[in-house]
Amino acid sequence: MTTAVLETRVGPMLRGWREQRRLSQLELALRADSSARHISFIENGRSRPSEEMVLRLAEHLDVPVRERNALLLAAGYAPHYAQTPLDDPAMNSLREQMERLLRAYEPYPALMVDATYTVLAANRGIEMLLDGVAGHLLTPPVNAMRLTLHPEGLAPRIRNLAQWRGHLLEQMERQIALLRNDGLRALYEEVAAHPVPAGDPMPEDAGDPRALPFALPLRIEVAGTVLSFISTIATFNTPMDVTVSELAIETFLPADPETATYLQSLMP
């Protein structure tokens, strides 16, 4: 009886991922070297997919690593991917390399977060931005979204807060759809409830089309100077561990020469 339940659970889960990716059964079958009939039987619970087929379909549906384990369990198989805590000795080398990368990026801000935006490591460039932030937001575990959007966090000093807030909330919405994480959804509801800015002041150079940024900048005031950054996010390309698959390094590039000069002046 237990096996029968497990066999019927994986089909609807795979169908949900396929529909989220907006693929037809035929399109998925062609990508996975299968047939639309077989895909239909799997989704309807009439056929139990092999472990290899579950992994193959998950790969072509770009299912996150954590959710691939869930699919395998639903099909009656053991999880394929380990979940090693970052403080495990086996992660020492990875952790050291990530911290070295963050230090190498100084004086530009950079930090490492997990799937729920908990800050796992940060460099001195990030610390430079934290002046005036309420102490309770800096008590571990620090959350990057809460730190940024809370009225006692960075929010009062972000000159284009309405734009940046919208960008961050859209990013979280995409993550929620991808990871289906209850903690992430609760965090979204919390930070989205903070007051919405009435409007951002127009940049001083908005009338000059040559000065328009090529990506949305974060414009934040630091010690009386407005700095402008472009954010980039890096993840591991082929992770084989759930923890590693959910790590992300966010770096902030100077968006204008003035910001670069200011940051370079902070170098010892």
Secondary structure, 3 states (H helix, E strand, C coil): CHHHHHHHHHHHHHHHHHHHCCCCHHHHHHHCCCCHHHHHHHHCCCCCCCHHHHHHHHHHCCCCHHHHHHHHHHCCCCCCCECCCCCCHHHHHHHHHHHHHHHHCCCCCEEEECCCCEEEEECHHHHHCCCCCCHHHCCCCCEHHHHHHCCCCCHHHECCHHHHHHHHHHHHHHHHHHHCCHHHHHHHHHHHCCCCCCCCCCCCCCCCHHHCCCCCCEEEEECCEEEEEEEEEECCCCCCEHHHHCCEEEEEEECCHHHHHHHHCCCC
